[in-house]
Every structure is written in structure tokens, then in C-alpha cells.
Amino acid sequence: MAAVTIRNLSEETHRALRLRAARHNRSTEAEMRAILDAAARPADRVRLGSAMAERSRRIGLTNADVEVLEEGRETRPAEPMRFG
């Protein structure tokens, strides 16, 4: 797991983080992790799989359509490239 060091954090900010952590019954470090997680991975972020599924529904793509695409797909492993 990665570790992060935050330098030059003001005493006021550190105090506010300690108070916020106490309100949430967790350590200051756990509070900072929660803040960073919420900022970096918001709950309303677009997830690729969900976006693709929604797009497929909007255009009317069905399982039958996907099966037709799969039938035309090459199933043999690709030959490695040869140089020279």
C-alpha cells in the first residue's frame, strides 16, 4: 500500500483534521484517507462498464446482437510478429 507525506500543513488545518476525525470516531490518519478517497473516487463518478451498458441499452443493442458479433470473431490465437 502506498504512503503519502504531507509537508507544510498548517497547525490550524491539522487541528481541524483532528477534530473532524474525533467527530467520526477514527484516527486523524483514517480521516485523511477517507477525505482523499472521497475526493479521488467520488460516488457519482462514471464507471466504464456502467457507461457502456447504458449506451448499449439506449441504442437498443441486445444479447442476440452481441452473439452475432462473437460468431464473426477470430478464435485462433494471433501469430506472433516476426522481424527480419
PyMOL Python script that loads the backbone (N, CA, C, O; Angstrom):
from pymol import cmd

cmd.read_pdbstr("""\
ATOM      1  N   MET A   1       0.841  -1.165   0.000  1.00  0.00           N
ATOM      2  CA  MET A   1       0.000   0.000   0.000  1.00  0.00           C
ATOM      3  C   MET A   1       0.890   1.233   0.000  1.00  0.00           C
ATOM      4  O   MET A   1       1.931   1.251   0.656  1.00  0.00           O
ATOM      5  N   ALA A   2       0.489   2.250  -0.724  1.00  0.00           N
ATOM      6  CA  ALA A   2       1.282   3.469  -0.850  1.00  0.00           C
ATOM      7  C   ALA A   2       1.216   4.303   0.419  1.00  0.00           C
ATOM      8  O   ALA A   2       0.246   4.241   1.175  1.00  0.00           O
ATOM      9  N   ALA A   3       2.257   5.077   0.634  1.00  0.00           N
ATOM     10  CA  ALA A   3       2.309   6.010   1.763  1.00  0.00           C
ATOM     11  C   ALA A   3       2.505   7.410   1.203  1.00  0.00           C
ATOM     12  O   ALA A   3       3.204   7.601   0.207  1.00  0.00           O
ATOM     13  N   VAL A   4       1.886   8.380   1.848  1.00  0.00           N
ATOM     14  CA  VAL A   4       1.978   9.767   1.408  1.00  0.00           C
ATOM     15  C   VAL A   4       2.411  10.621   2.586  1.00  0.00           C
ATOM     16  O   VAL A   4       1.936  10.433   3.706  1.00  0.00           O
ATOM     17  N   THR A   5       3.309  11.559   2.331  1.00  0.00           N
ATOM     18  CA  THR A   5       3.727  12.512   3.347  1.00  0.00           C
ATOM     19  C   THR A   5       3.235  13.883   2.919  1.00  0.00           C
ATOM     20  O   THR A   5       3.425  14.291   1.773  1.00  0.00           O
ATOM     21  N   ILE A   6       2.607  14.584   3.834  1.00  0.00           N
ATOM     22  CA  ILE A   6       2.117  15.935   3.541  1.00  0.00           C
ATOM     23  C   ILE A   6       2.969  16.914   4.347  1.00  0.00           C
ATOM     24  O   ILE A   6       2.969  16.896   5.578  1.00  0.00           O
ATOM     25  N   ARG A   7       3.680  17.750   3.639  1.00  0.00           N
ATOM     26  CA  ARG A   7       4.558  18.720   4.298  1.00  0.00           C
ATOM     27  C   ARG A   7       3.868  20.086   4.362  1.00  0.00           C
ATOM     28  O   ARG A   7       2.953  20.378   3.592  1.00  0.00           O
ATOM     29  N   ASN A   8       4.323  20.889   5.277  1.00  0.00           N
ATOM     30  CA  ASN A   8       3.877  22.281   5.424  1.00  0.00           C
ATOM     31  C   ASN A   8       2.381  22.418   5.652  1.00  0.00           C
ATOM     32  O   ASN A   8       1.765  23.376   5.184  1.00  0.00           O
ATOM     33  N   LEU A   9       1.802  21.481   6.355  1.00  0.00           N
ATOM     34  CA  LEU A   9       0.391  21.563   6.716  1.00  0.00           C
ATOM     35  C   LEU A   9       0.278  22.517   7.897  1.00  0.00           C
ATOM     36  O   LEU A   9       0.984  22.361   8.894  1.00  0.00           O
ATOM     37  N   SER A  10      -0.592  23.489   7.791  1.00  0.00           N
ATOM     38  CA  SER A  10      -0.700  24.472   8.874  1.00  0.00           C
ATOM     39  C   SER A  10      -1.249  23.820  10.140  1.00  0.00           C
ATOM     40  O   SER A  10      -1.973  22.826  10.086  1.00  0.00           O
ATOM     41  N   GLU A  11      -0.888  24.405  11.273  1.00  0.00           N
ATOM     42  CA  GLU A  11      -1.390  23.899  12.552  1.00  0.00           C
ATOM     43  C   GLU A  11      -2.909  23.969  12.607  1.00  0.00           C
ATOM     44  O   GLU A  11      -3.551  23.088  13.179  1.00  0.00           O
ATOM     45  N   GLU A  12      -3.484  25.004  12.020  1.00  0.00           N
ATOM     46  CA  GLU A  12      -4.943  25.156  12.027  1.00  0.00           C
ATOM     47  C   GLU A  12      -5.608  24.017  11.257  1.00  0.00           C
ATOM     48  O   GLU A  12      -6.617  23.466  11.699  1.00  0.00           O
ATOM     49  N   THR A  13      -5.041  23.672  10.112  1.00  0.00           N
ATOM     50  CA  THR A  13      -5.596  22.577   9.306  1.00  0.00           C
ATOM     51  C   THR A  13      -5.442  21.257  10.033  1.00  0.00           C
ATOM     52  O   THR A  13      -6.363  20.440  10.039  1.00  0.00           O
ATOM     53  N   HIS A  14      -4.293  21.039  10.644  1.00  0.00           N
ATOM     54  CA  HIS A  14      -4.063  19.794  11.371  1.00  0.00           C
ATOM     55  C   HIS A  14      -5.028  19.675  12.546  1.00  0.00           C
ATOM     56  O   HIS A  14      -5.570  18.601  12.805  1.00  0.00           O
ATOM     57  N   ARG A  15      -5.238  20.769  13.247  1.00  0.00           N
ATOM     58  CA  ARG A  15      -6.174  20.775  14.369  1.00  0.00           C
ATOM     59  C   ARG A  15      -7.596  20.466  13.875  1.00  0.00           C
ATOM     60  O   ARG A  15      -8.322  19.691  14.497  1.00  0.00           O
ATOM     61  N   ALA A  16      -7.978  21.080  12.756  1.00  0.00           N
ATOM     62  CA  ALA A  16      -9.314  20.845  12.201  1.00  0.00           C
ATOM     63  C   ALA A  16      -9.485  19.386  11.784  1.00  0.00           C
ATOM     64  O   ALA A  16     -10.556  18.806  11.961  1.00  0.00           O
ATOM     65  N   LEU A  17      -8.433  18.803  11.236  1.00  0.00           N
ATOM     66  CA  LEU A  17      -8.493  17.386  10.859  1.00  0.00           C
ATOM     67  C   LEU A  17      -8.633  16.486  12.085  1.00  0.00           C
ATOM     68  O   LEU A  17      -9.395  15.519  12.067  1.00  0.00           O
ATOM     69  N   ARG A  18      -7.894  16.809  13.153  1.00  0.00           N
ATOM     70  CA  ARG A  18      -8.003  16.023  14.387  1.00  0.00           C
ATOM     71  C   ARG A  18      -9.416  16.107  14.962  1.00  0.00           C
ATOM     72  O   ARG A  18      -9.959  15.099  15.415  1.00  0.00           O
ATOM     73  N   LEU A  19     -10.011  17.291  14.949  1.00  0.00           N
ATOM     74  CA  LEU A  19     -11.371  17.455  15.453  1.00  0.00           C
ATOM     75  C   LEU A  19     -12.383  16.702  14.588  1.00  0.00           C
ATOM     76  O   LEU A  19     -13.293  16.046  15.094  1.00  0.00           O
ATOM     77  N   ARG A  20     -12.200  16.814  13.283  1.00  0.00           N
ATOM     78  CA  ARG A  20     -13.101  16.104  12.366  1.00  0.00           C
ATOM     79  C   ARG A  20     -12.995  14.599  12.570  1.00  0.00           C
ATOM     80  O   ARG A  20     -14.005  13.897  12.576  1.00  0.00           O
ATOM     81  N   ALA A  21     -11.777  14.107  12.737  1.00  0.00           N
ATOM     82  CA  ALA A  21     -11.564  12.677  12.968  1.00  0.00           C
ATOM     83  C   ALA A  21     -12.249  12.241  14.258  1.00  0.00           C
ATOM     84  O   ALA A  21     -12.880  11.185  14.299  1.00  0.00           O
ATOM     85  N   ALA A  22     -12.128  13.046  15.307  1.00  0.00           N
ATOM     86  CA  ALA A  22     -12.765  12.709  16.584  1.00  0.00           C
ATOM     87  C   ALA A  22     -14.285  12.640  16.438  1.00  0.00           C
ATOM     88  O   ALA A  22     -14.926  11.770  17.027  1.00  0.00           O
ATOM     89  N   ARG A  23     -14.857  13.545  15.663  1.00  0.00           N
ATOM     90  CA  ARG A  23     -16.312  13.524  15.422  1.00  0.00           C
ATOM     91  C   ARG A  23     -16.747  12.246  14.725  1.00  0.00           C
ATOM     92  O   ARG A  23     -17.856  11.759  14.943  1.00  0.00           O
ATOM     93  N   HIS A  24     -15.873  11.702  13.885  1.00  0.00           N
ATOM     94  CA  HIS A  24     -16.194  10.478  13.138  1.00  0.00           C
ATOM     95  C   HIS A  24     -15.661   9.221  13.827  1.00  0.00           C
ATOM     96  O   HIS A  24     -15.715   8.129  13.261  1.00  0.00           O
ATOM     97  N   ASN A  25     -15.153   9.377  15.036  1.00  0.00           N
ATOM     98  CA  ASN A  25     -14.624   8.241  15.818  1.00  0.00           C
ATOM     99  C   ASN A  25     -13.545   7.457  15.079  1.00  0.00           C
ATOM    100  O   ASN A  25     -13.578   6.227  15.043  1.00  0.00           O
ATOM    101  N   ARG A  26     -12.590   8.174  14.490  1.00  0.00           N
ATOM    102  CA  ARG A  26     -11.466   7.498  13.841  1.00  0.00           C
ATOM    103  C   ARG A  26     -10.201   8.323  14.030  1.00  0.00           C
ATOM    104  O   ARG A  26     -10.246   9.465  14.487  1.00  0.00           O
ATOM    105  N   SER A  27      -9.088   7.728  13.673  1.00  0.00           N
ATOM    106  CA  SER A  27      -7.807   8.423  13.815  1.00  0.00           C
ATOM    107  C   SER A  27      -7.699   9.532  12.774  1.00  0.00           C
ATOM    108  O   SER A  27      -8.435   9.562  11.788  1.00  0.00           O
ATOM    109  N   THR A  28      -6.764  10.437  13.024  1.00  0.00           N
ATOM    110  CA  THR A  28      -6.534  11.511  12.056  1.00  0.00           C
ATOM    111  C   THR A  28      -6.098  10.928  10.720  1.00  0.00           C
ATOM    112  O   THR A  28      -6.521  11.397   9.663  1.00  0.00           O
ATOM    113  N   GLU A  29      -5.258   9.912  10.767  1.00  0.00           N
ATOM    114  CA  GLU A  29      -4.801   9.271   9.526  1.00  0.00           C
ATOM    115  C   GLU A  29      -5.974   8.637   8.776  1.00  0.00           C
ATOM    116  O   GLU A  29      -6.072   8.779   7.557  1.00  0.00           O
ATOM    117  N   ALA A  30      -6.858   7.946   9.482  1.00  0.00           N
ATOM    118  CA  ALA A  30      -8.028   7.340   8.839  1.00  0.00           C
ATOM    119  C   ALA A  30      -8.947   8.412   8.262  1.00  0.00           C
ATOM    120  O   ALA A  30      -9.554   8.211   7.210  1.00  0.00           O
ATOM    121  N   GLU A  31      -9.050   9.548   8.949  1.00  0.00           N
ATOM    122  CA  GLU A  31      -9.884  10.648   8.448  1.00  0.00           C
ATOM    123  C   GLU A  31      -9.308  11.200   7.151  1.00  0.00           C
ATOM    124  O   GLU A  31     -10.044  11.467   6.200  1.00  0.00           O
ATOM    125  N   MET A  32      -7.991  11.369   7.116  1.00  0.00           N
ATOM    126  CA  MET A  32      -7.359  11.869   5.888  1.00  0.00           C
ATOM    127  C   MET A  32      -7.540  10.884   4.741  1.00  0.00           C
ATOM    128  O   MET A  32      -7.764  11.293   3.602  1.00  0.00           O
ATOM    129  N   ARG A  33      -7.443   9.579   5.033  1.00  0.00           N
ATOM    130  CA  ARG A  33      -7.688   8.577   3.983  1.00  0.00           C
ATOM    131  C   ARG A  33      -9.109   8.699   3.460  1.00  0.00           C
ATOM    132  O   ARG A  33      -9.330   8.644   2.251  1.00  0.00           O
ATOM    133  N   ALA A  34     -10.069   8.863   4.353  1.00  0.00           N
ATOM    134  CA  ALA A  34     -11.472   8.980   3.942  1.00  0.00           C
ATOM    135  C   ALA A  34     -11.680  10.224   3.075  1.00  0.00           C
ATOM    136  O   ALA A  34     -12.388  10.168   2.070  1.00  0.00           O
ATOM    137  N   ILE A  35     -11.072  11.336   3.458  1.00  0.00           N
ATOM    138  CA  ILE A  35     -11.192  12.576   2.675  1.00  0.00           C
ATOM    139  C   ILE A  35     -10.587  12.389   1.293  1.00  0.00           C
ATOM    140  O   ILE A  35     -11.191  12.773   0.291  1.00  0.00           O
ATOM    141  N   LEU A  36      -9.389  11.797   1.234  1.00  0.00           N
ATOM    142  CA  LEU A  36      -8.736  11.585  -0.061  1.00  0.00           C
ATOM    143  C   LEU A  36      -9.514  10.606  -0.937  1.00  0.00           C
ATOM    144  O   LEU A  36      -9.645  10.820  -2.142  1.00  0.00           O
ATOM    145  N   ASP A  37     -10.029   9.534  -0.336  1.00  0.00           N
ATOM    146  CA  ASP A  37     -10.838   8.582  -1.102  1.00  0.00           C
ATOM    147  C   ASP A  37     -12.068   9.255  -1.692  1.00  0.00           C
ATOM    148  O   ASP A  37     -12.389   9.050  -2.862  1.00  0.00           O
ATOM    149  N   ALA A  38     -12.755  10.052  -0.892  1.00  0.00           N
ATOM    150  CA  ALA A  38     -13.966  10.728  -1.366  1.00  0.00           C
ATOM    151  C   ALA A  38     -13.650  11.730  -2.479  1.00  0.00           C
ATOM    152  O   ALA A  38     -14.429  11.892  -3.418  1.00  0.00           O
ATOM    153  N   ALA A  39     -12.507  12.393  -2.362  1.00  0.00           N
ATOM    154  CA  ALA A  39     -12.131  13.380  -3.382  1.00  0.00           C
ATOM    155  C   ALA A  39     -11.666  12.722  -4.673  1.00  0.00           C
ATOM    156  O   ALA A  39     -11.990  13.187  -5.766  1.00  0.00           O
ATOM    157  N   ALA A  40     -10.909  11.643  -4.546  1.00  0.00           N
ATOM    158  CA  ALA A  40     -10.333  10.995  -5.725  1.00  0.00           C
ATOM    159  C   ALA A  40     -11.299  10.034  -6.403  1.00  0.00           C
ATOM    160  O   ALA A  40     -11.218   9.820  -7.613  1.00  0.00           O
ATOM    161  N   ARG A  41     -12.219   9.452  -5.624  1.00  0.00           N
ATOM    162  CA  ARG A  41     -13.149   8.480  -6.179  1.00  0.00           C
ATOM    163  C   ARG A  41     -14.577   8.822  -5.741  1.00  0.00           C
ATOM    164  O   ARG A  41     -15.163   8.105  -4.931  1.00  0.00           O
ATOM    165  N   PRO A  42     -15.140   9.920  -6.275  1.00  0.00           N
ATOM    166  CA  PRO A  42     -16.487  10.312  -5.855  1.00  0.00           C
ATOM    167  C   PRO A  42     -17.523   9.254  -6.227  1.00  0.00           C
ATOM    168  O   PRO A  42     -17.368   8.537  -7.216  1.00  0.00           O
ATOM    169  N   ALA A  43     -18.571   9.169  -5.429  1.00  0.00           N
ATOM    170  CA  ALA A  43     -19.611   8.156  -5.642  1.00  0.00           C
ATOM    171  C   ALA A  43     -20.308   8.330  -6.986  1.00  0.00           C
ATOM    172  O   ALA A  43     -20.792   7.352  -7.555  1.00  0.00           O
ATOM    173  N   ASP A  44     -20.369   9.554  -7.502  1.00  0.00           N
ATOM    174  CA  ASP A  44     -21.085   9.793  -8.758  1.00  0.00           C
ATOM    175  C   ASP A  44     -20.180   9.730  -9.984  1.00  0.00           C
ATOM    176  O   ASP A  44     -20.557  10.195 -11.060  1.00  0.00           O
ATOM    177  N   ARG A  45     -18.970   9.147  -9.823  1.00  0.00           N
ATOM    178  CA  ARG A  45     -18.065   9.057 -10.970  1.00  0.00           C
ATOM    179  C   ARG A  45     -18.626   8.084 -12.013  1.00  0.00           C
ATOM    180  O   ARG A  45     -19.392   7.177 -11.686  1.00  0.00           O
ATOM    181  N   VAL A  46     -18.238   8.288 -13.243  1.00  0.00           N
ATOM    182  CA  VAL A  46     -18.687   7.418 -14.323  1.00  0.00           C
ATOM    183  C   VAL A  46     -17.801   6.187 -14.347  1.00  0.00           C
ATOM    184  O   VAL A  46     -16.575   6.294 -14.397  1.00  0.00           O
ATOM    185  N   ARG A  47     -18.417   5.035 -14.311  1.00  0.00           N
ATOM    186  CA  ARG A  47     -17.687   3.777 -14.413  1.00  0.00           C
ATOM    187  C   ARG A  47     -17.831   3.273 -15.840  1.00  0.00           C
ATOM    188  O   ARG A  47     -18.928   3.286 -16.399  1.00  0.00           O
ATOM    189  N   LEU A  48     -16.744   2.837 -16.422  1.00  0.00           N
ATOM    190  CA  LEU A  48     -16.711   2.467 -17.830  1.00  0.00           C
ATOM    191  C   LEU A  48     -17.737   1.386 -18.169  1.00  0.00           C
ATOM    192  O   LEU A  48     -18.482   1.525 -19.139  1.00  0.00           O
ATOM    193  N   GLY A  49     -17.781   0.320 -17.386  1.00  0.00           N
ATOM    194  CA  GLY A  49     -18.720  -0.767 -17.672  1.00  0.00           C
ATOM    195  C   GLY A  49     -20.163  -0.295 -17.610  1.00  0.00           C
ATOM    196  O   GLY A  49     -20.971  -0.655 -18.466  1.00  0.00           O
ATOM    197  N   SER A  50     -20.492   0.500 -16.612  1.00  0.00           N
ATOM    198  CA  SER A  50     -21.854   1.023 -16.476  1.00  0.00           C
ATOM    199  C   SER A  50     -22.195   1.947 -17.633  1.00  0.00           C
ATOM    200  O   SER A  50     -23.305   1.901 -18.162  1.00  0.00           O
ATOM    201  N   ALA A  51     -21.242   2.789 -18.029  1.00  0.00           N
ATOM    202  CA  ALA A  51     -21.472   3.708 -19.144  1.00  0.00           C
ATOM    203  C   ALA A  51     -21.699   2.942 -20.443  1.00  0.00           C
ATOM    204  O   ALA A  51     -22.571   3.299 -21.235  1.00  0.00           O
ATOM    205  N   MET A  52     -20.910   1.883 -20.661  1.00  0.00           N
ATOM    206  CA  MET A  52     -21.081   1.090 -21.889  1.00  0.00           C
ATOM    207  C   MET A  52     -22.424   0.362 -21.889  1.00  0.00           C
ATOM    208  O   MET A  52     -23.092   0.292 -22.921  1.00  0.00           O
ATOM    209  N   ALA A  53     -22.821  -0.177 -20.744  1.00  0.00           N
ATOM    210  CA  ALA A  53     -24.102  -0.870 -20.657  1.00  0.00           C
ATOM    211  C   ALA A  53     -25.249   0.092 -20.924  1.00  0.00           C
ATOM    212  O   ALA A  53     -26.186  -0.245 -21.647  1.00  0.00           O
ATOM    213  N   GLU A  54     -25.183   1.286 -20.350  1.00  0.00           N
ATOM    214  CA  GLU A  54     -26.230   2.290 -20.566  1.00  0.00           C
ATOM    215  C   GLU A  54     -26.309   2.699 -22.032  1.00  0.00           C
ATOM    216  O   GLU A  54     -27.394   2.825 -22.599  1.00  0.00           O
ATOM    217  N   ARG A  55     -25.154   2.900 -22.627  1.00  0.00           N
ATOM    218  CA  ARG A  55     -25.114   3.275 -24.062  1.00  0.00           C
ATOM    219  C   ARG A  55     -25.727   2.169 -24.916  1.00  0.00           C
ATOM    220  O   ARG A  55     -26.483   2.449 -25.846  1.00  0.00           O
ATOM    221  N   SER A  56     -25.404   0.918 -24.605  1.00  0.00           N
ATOM    222  CA  SER A  56     -25.954  -0.221 -25.355  1.00  0.00           C
ATOM    223  C   SER A  56     -27.470  -0.281 -25.220  1.00  0.00           C
ATOM    224  O   SER A  56     -28.173  -0.551 -26.194  1.00  0.00           O
ATOM    225  N   ARG A  57     -27.974  -0.028 -24.014  1.00  0.00           N
ATOM    226  CA  ARG A  57     -29.428  -0.018 -23.811  1.00  0.00           C
ATOM    227  C   ARG A  57     -30.088   1.093 -24.623  1.00  0.00           C
ATOM    228  O   ARG A  57     -31.138   0.889 -25.233  1.00  0.00           O
ATOM    229  N   ARG A  58     -29.456   2.281 -24.624  1.00  0.00           N
ATOM    230  CA  ARG A  58     -30.036   3.420 -25.351  1.00  0.00           C
ATOM    231  C   ARG A  58     -30.130   3.159 -26.847  1.00  0.00           C
ATOM    232  O   ARG A  58     -31.098   3.569 -27.487  1.00  0.00           O
ATOM    233  N   ILE A  59     -29.125   2.473 -27.416  1.00  0.00           N
ATOM    234  CA  ILE A  59     -29.162   2.234 -28.863  1.00  0.00           C
ATOM    235  C   ILE A  59     -29.886   0.941 -29.210  1.00  0.00           C
ATOM    236  O   ILE A  59     -30.047   0.614 -30.386  1.00  0.00           O
ATOM    237  N   GLY A  60     -30.325   0.203 -28.191  1.00  0.00           N
ATOM    238  CA  GLY A  60     -31.122  -0.999 -28.433  1.00  0.00           C
ATOM    239  C   GLY A  60     -30.321  -2.255 -28.714  1.00  0.00           C
ATOM    240  O   GLY A  60     -30.849  -3.199 -29.302  1.00  0.00           O
ATOM    241  N   LEU A  61     -29.062  -2.291 -28.309  1.00  0.00           N
ATOM    242  CA  LEU A  61     -28.226  -3.477 -28.505  1.00  0.00           C
ATOM    243  C   LEU A  61     -28.744  -4.609 -27.624  1.00  0.00           C
ATOM    244  O   LEU A  61     -29.000  -4.412 -26.436  1.00  0.00           O
ATOM    245  N   THR A  62     -28.895  -5.783 -28.206  1.00  0.00           N
ATOM    246  CA  THR A  62     -29.418  -6.931 -27.464  1.00  0.00           C
ATOM    247  C   THR A  62     -28.356  -8.018 -27.364  1.00  0.00           C
ATOM    248  O   THR A  62     -27.303  -7.934 -27.997  1.00  0.00           O
ATOM    249  N   ASN A  63     -28.643  -9.030 -26.568  1.00  0.00           N
ATOM    250  CA  ASN A  63     -27.727 -10.171 -26.459  1.00  0.00           C
ATOM    251  C   ASN A  63     -27.566 -10.862 -27.800  1.00  0.00           C
ATOM    252  O   ASN A  63     -26.484 -11.354 -28.121  1.00  0.00           O
ATOM    253  N   ALA A  64     -28.633 -10.903 -28.585  1.00  0.00           N
ATOM    254  CA  ALA A  64     -28.555 -11.519 -29.919  1.00  0.00           C
ATOM    255  C   ALA A  64     -27.549 -10.775 -30.795  1.00  0.00           C
ATOM    256  O   ALA A  64     -26.805 -11.397 -31.553  1.00  0.00           O
ATOM    257  N   ASP A  65     -27.524  -9.448 -30.693  1.00  0.00           N
ATOM    258  CA  ASP A  65     -26.558  -8.656 -31.462  1.00  0.00           C
ATOM    259  C   ASP A  65     -25.128  -8.999 -31.054  1.00  0.00           C
ATOM    260  O   ASP A  65     -24.243  -9.122 -31.901  1.00  0.00           O
ATOM    261  N   VAL A  66     -24.918  -9.150 -29.774  1.00  0.00           N
ATOM    262  CA  VAL A  66     -23.577  -9.481 -29.276  1.00  0.00           C
ATOM    263  C   VAL A  66     -23.182 -10.882 -29.738  1.00  0.00           C
ATOM    264  O   VAL A  66     -22.027 -11.110 -30.100  1.00  0.00           O
ATOM    265  N   GLU A  67     -24.124 -11.817 -29.730  1.00  0.00           N
ATOM    266  CA  GLU A  67     -23.828 -13.182 -30.191  1.00  0.00           C
ATOM    267  C   GLU A  67     -23.410 -13.188 -31.645  1.00  0.00           C
ATOM    268  O   GLU A  67     -22.497 -13.926 -32.014  1.00  0.00           O
ATOM    269  N   VAL A  68     -24.052 -12.385 -32.485  1.00  0.00           N
ATOM    270  CA  VAL A  68     -23.676 -12.300 -33.904  1.00  0.00           C
ATOM    271  C   VAL A  68     -22.249 -11.772 -34.026  1.00  0.00           C
ATOM    272  O   VAL A  68     -21.470 -12.278 -34.833  1.00  0.00           O
ATOM    273  N   LEU A  69     -21.904 -10.771 -33.240  1.00  0.00           N
ATOM    274  CA  LEU A  69     -20.539 -10.240 -33.270  1.00  0.00           C
ATOM    275  C   LEU A  69     -19.531 -11.296 -32.834  1.00  0.00           C
ATOM    276  O   LEU A  69     -18.451 -11.404 -33.416  1.00  0.00           O
ATOM    277  N   GLU A  70     -19.878 -12.075 -31.812  1.00  0.00           N
ATOM    278  CA  GLU A  70     -18.981 -13.118 -31.317  1.00  0.00           C
ATOM    279  C   GLU A  70     -18.767 -14.208 -32.364  1.00  0.00           C
ATOM    280  O   GLU A  70     -17.673 -14.764 -32.468  1.00  0.00           O
ATOM    281  N   GLU A  71     -19.809 -14.514 -33.141  1.00  0.00           N
ATOM    282  CA  GLU A  71     -19.675 -15.553 -34.169  1.00  0.00           C
ATOM    283  C   GLU A  71     -18.655 -15.168 -35.228  1.00  0.00           C
ATOM    284  O   GLU A  71     -17.954 -16.033 -35.755  1.00  0.00           O
ATOM    285  N   GLY A  72     -18.563 -13.893 -35.545  1.00  0.00           N
ATOM    286  CA  GLY A  72     -17.637 -13.434 -36.580  1.00  0.00           C
ATOM    287  C   GLY A  72     -16.231 -13.198 -36.076  1.00  0.00           C
ATOM    288  O   GLY A  72     -15.339 -12.876 -36.861  1.00  0.00           O
ATOM    289  N   ARG A  73     -16.020 -13.350 -34.800  1.00  0.00           N
ATOM    290  CA  ARG A  73     -14.711 -13.082 -34.211  1.00  0.00           C
ATOM    291  C   ARG A  73     -13.767 -14.249 -34.452  1.00  0.00           C
ATOM    292  O   ARG A  73     -14.168 -15.411 -34.383  1.00  0.00           O
ATOM    293  N   GLU A  74     -12.530 -13.934 -34.731  1.00  0.00           N
ATOM    294  CA  GLU A  74     -11.490 -14.942 -34.918  1.00  0.00           C
ATOM    295  C   GLU A  74     -11.194 -15.599 -33.571  1.00  0.00           C
ATOM    296  O   GLU A  74     -10.976 -14.905 -32.578  1.00  0.00           O
ATOM    297  N   THR A  75     -11.186 -16.925 -33.533  1.00  0.00           N
ATOM    298  CA  THR A  75     -10.972 -17.617 -32.259  1.00  0.00           C
ATOM    299  C   THR A  75      -9.558 -18.181 -32.122  1.00  0.00           C
ATOM    300  O   THR A  75      -9.145 -18.550 -31.023  1.00  0.00           O
ATOM    301  N   ARG A  76      -8.822 -18.248 -33.218  1.00  0.00           N
ATOM    302  CA  ARG A  76      -7.447 -18.739 -33.140  1.00  0.00           C
ATOM    303  C   ARG A  76      -6.562 -17.695 -32.482  1.00  0.00           C
ATOM    304  O   ARG A  76      -6.786 -16.496 -32.652  1.00  0.00           O
ATOM    305  N   PRO A  77      -5.567 -18.133 -31.736  1.00  0.00           N
ATOM    306  CA  PRO A  77      -4.624 -17.161 -31.170  1.00  0.00           C
ATOM    307  C   PRO A  77      -3.869 -16.457 -32.288  1.00  0.00           C
ATOM    308  O   PRO A  77      -3.603 -17.054 -33.331  1.00  0.00           O
ATOM    309  N   ALA A  78      -3.531 -15.224 -32.082  1.00  0.00           N
ATOM    310  CA  ALA A  78      -2.783 -14.457 -33.080  1.00  0.00           C
ATOM    311  C   ALA A  78      -1.380 -15.024 -33.225  1.00  0.00           C
ATOM    312  O   ALA A  78      -0.780 -15.488 -32.255  1.00  0.00           O
ATOM    313  N   GLU A  79      -0.872 -14.983 -34.429  1.00  0.00           N
ATOM    314  CA  GLU A  79       0.506 -15.409 -34.682  1.00  0.00           C
ATOM    315  C   GLU A  79       1.443 -14.292 -34.221  1.00  0.00           C
ATOM    316  O   GLU A  79       1.173 -13.115 -34.457  1.00  0.00           O
ATOM    317  N   PRO A  80       2.533 -14.660 -33.570  1.00  0.00           N
ATOM    318  CA  PRO A  80       3.471 -13.604 -33.142  1.00  0.00           C
ATOM    319  C   PRO A  80       4.117 -12.934 -34.347  1.00  0.00           C
ATOM    320  O   PRO A  80       4.320 -13.555 -35.391  1.00  0.00           O
ATOM    321  N   MET A  81       4.431 -11.670 -34.182  1.00  0.00           N
ATOM    322  CA  MET A  81       5.086 -10.935 -35.272  1.00  0.00           C
ATOM    323  C   MET A  81       6.505 -11.452 -35.449  1.00  0.00           C
ATOM    324  O   MET A  81       7.167 -11.843 -34.488  1.00  0.00           O
ATOM    325  N   ARG A  82       6.952 -11.446 -36.683  1.00  0.00           N
ATOM    326  CA  ARG A  82       8.317 -11.864 -36.983  1.00  0.00           C
ATOM    327  C   ARG A  82       9.060 -10.677 -37.597  1.00  0.00           C
ATOM    328  O   ARG A  82       8.571 -10.041 -38.531  1.00  0.00           O
ATOM    329  N   PHE A  83      10.218 -10.397 -37.072  1.00  0.00           N
ATOM    330  CA  PHE A  83      11.033  -9.306 -37.573  1.00  0.00           C
ATOM    331  C   PHE A  83      12.265  -9.870 -38.255  1.00  0.00           C
ATOM    332  O   PHE A  83      12.977 -10.706 -37.698  1.00  0.00           O
ATOM    333  N   GLY A  84      12.504  -9.400 -39.470  1.00  0.00           N
ATOM    334  CA  GLY A  84      13.741  -9.789 -40.145  1.00  0.00           C
ATOM    335  C   GLY A  84      13.631 -10.886 -41.085  1.00  0.00           C
ATOM    336  O   GLY A  84      14.625 -11.278 -41.697  1.00  0.00           O
TER     337      GLY A  84
END
""", "prot")
cmd.dss("prot")
cmd.show_as("cartoon", "prot")
cmd.util.cbc("prot")
cmd.orient("prot")
